[in-house]
Amino acid sequence: MKNGNRGFERQPSFSDEQKPMPLGDKCNYLCPYFRCNKRALLIQVKYTKGNPYKVGYCRWVGDVCITGECQYAYCEKRALLPGNKCAFAINKKNERDNEIEKELEKEDYDDKMKEIISKKFGKKGLDVL
């Protein structure tokens, strides 16, 4: 009973898995999956008017990290696309667009059905549905 868990190991849960953190559709050096092949990425905490913010610093170049534009940058999940784009951000954006399109198609379908039913009954503007 050295560690107090009485022999039971803690099982990893789904909430323990790290999530990608793109900025818009761009890759972010603060993302847990972003890596530097030269191992030169250093995250520094800087303060502006007492508020802390994190900045990626490249020790190899001696300047701020340029994220996905650097030839040594890569993603552990292989989500870094050309043009500094993140595949996770693009997928989320496409999913939202698909949901909106489905809703619009459903509304169009309802309008078409109303037209067909009103033509069958011979009255325009009949609200059956």
C-alpha positions as CSV (number, residue, x, y, z in Angstrom):
1,M,0.0,0.0,0.0
2,K,2.7,2.4,-1.0
3,N,0.6,4.6,-3.3
4,G,-2.8,4.3,-1.6
5,N,-4.7,2.8,-4.5
6,R,-4.7,-0.7,-2.9
7,G,-3.3,-2.5,-5.9
8,F,-5.8,-1.1,-8.4
9,E,-4.3,0.8,-11.3
10,R,-6.1,3.8,-12.6
11,Q,-7.8,3.1,-15.9
12,P,-7.5,5.9,-18.5
13,S,-10.8,7.4,-19.4
14,F,-11.9,9.2,-22.5
15,S,-11.7,12.5,-20.7
16,D,-8.0,12.1,-20.2
17,E,-7.3,12.1,-23.9
18,Q,-5.9,15.4,-25.1
19,K,-7.8,17.4,-27.7
20,P,-6.3,19.2,-30.6
21,M,-6.2,23.0,-30.3
22,P,-6.2,24.7,-33.7
23,L,-6.5,28.4,-34.1
24,G,-9.3,28.7,-36.6
25,D,-8.2,26.3,-39.3
26,K,-4.5,26.9,-38.7
27,C,-2.1,24.7,-36.7
28,N,-1.1,25.9,-33.3
29,Y,2.2,25.3,-31.5
30,L,0.3,25.0,-28.2
31,C,-1.5,21.9,-29.5
32,P,-0.5,18.8,-27.6
33,Y,0.1,17.0,-30.9
34,F,2.4,19.6,-32.4
35,R,6.1,18.6,-32.5
36,C,9.4,20.1,-33.7
37,N,11.7,17.6,-35.4
38,K,14.7,19.5,-34.2
39,R,13.4,19.5,-30.6
40,A,13.9,23.2,-30.6
41,L,10.4,24.3,-29.5
42,L,10.3,26.0,-26.1
43,I,7.1,27.4,-24.7
44,Q,7.7,30.6,-22.8
45,V,5.2,32.5,-20.5
46,K,5.3,36.2,-21.2
47,Y,3.4,38.9,-19.3
48,T,1.6,41.9,-20.7
49,K,0.1,44.3,-18.2
50,G,0.2,41.5,-15.6
51,N,-1.6,39.0,-17.9
52,P,0.3,35.8,-18.8
53,Y,0.3,34.4,-22.3
54,K,2.3,31.6,-23.9
55,V,4.6,32.0,-26.8
56,G,6.4,29.3,-28.8
57,Y,10.1,30.0,-29.1
58,C,12.4,28.2,-31.5
59,R,15.8,27.7,-29.9
60,W,17.4,26.6,-33.2
61,V,16.6,29.9,-35.0
62,G,16.4,32.1,-31.9
63,D,13.0,33.6,-32.7
64,V,9.3,33.0,-32.4
65,C,8.0,29.7,-33.8
66,I,6.4,30.0,-37.2
67,T,4.3,26.8,-36.5
68,G,3.3,24.8,-39.6
69,E,5.3,26.9,-42.1
70,C,8.6,25.5,-40.6
71,Q,10.1,22.5,-42.5
72,Y,10.7,20.7,-39.2
73,A,7.2,21.0,-37.8
74,Y,5.0,17.9,-37.7
75,C,1.8,16.6,-36.0
76,E,1.8,13.4,-34.0
77,K,-1.7,12.6,-35.4
78,R,-0.6,13.5,-39.0
79,A,-3.1,16.3,-39.2
80,L,-0.8,19.0,-40.3
81,L,-1.7,19.8,-43.9
82,P,0.1,22.1,-46.4
83,G,-0.4,25.7,-45.9
84,N,-0.3,25.4,-42.1
85,K,-3.9,23.9,-42.0
86,C,-5.1,21.5,-39.3
87,A,-7.2,18.5,-40.6
88,F,-9.1,18.4,-37.3
89,A,-10.3,22.0,-37.7
90,I,-11.3,21.3,-41.3
91,N,-13.3,18.2,-40.4
92,K,-15.2,20.1,-37.6
93,K,-16.0,22.9,-40.1
94,N,-17.2,20.4,-42.7
95,E,-19.4,18.6,-40.1
96,R,-21.1,21.9,-39.1
97,D,-21.6,22.7,-42.8
98,N,-23.1,19.3,-43.5
99,E,-25.6,19.7,-40.6
100,I,-26.7,23.0,-42.0
101,E,-27.1,21.6,-45.5
102,K,-29.2,18.7,-44.2
103,E,-31.5,21.1,-42.4
104,L,-31.9,23.3,-45.5
105,E,-32.6,20.2,-47.7
106,K,-35.2,19.1,-45.2
107,E,-36.9,22.5,-45.4
108,D,-36.8,22.4,-49.3
109,Y,-38.3,18.9,-49.2
110,D,-41.2,20.2,-47.0
111,D,-41.8,23.0,-49.5
112,K,-41.8,20.6,-52.4
113,M,-44.3,18.3,-50.7
114,K,-46.6,21.3,-50.0
115,E,-46.5,22.3,-53.6
116,I,-47.3,18.7,-54.8
117,I,-50.2,18.3,-52.4
118,S,-51.7,21.7,-53.2
119,K,-51.5,20.8,-56.9
120,K,-53.3,17.6,-56.3
121,F,-56.1,19.3,-54.5
122,G,-56.2,22.1,-57.0
123,K,-55.8,25.0,-54.6
124,K,-52.8,27.2,-54.4
125,G,-51.3,28.1,-51.0
126,L,-53.2,25.2,-49.3
127,D,-51.6,24.6,-45.9
128,V,-52.2,20.9,-45.3
129,L,-49.0,20.1,-43.6
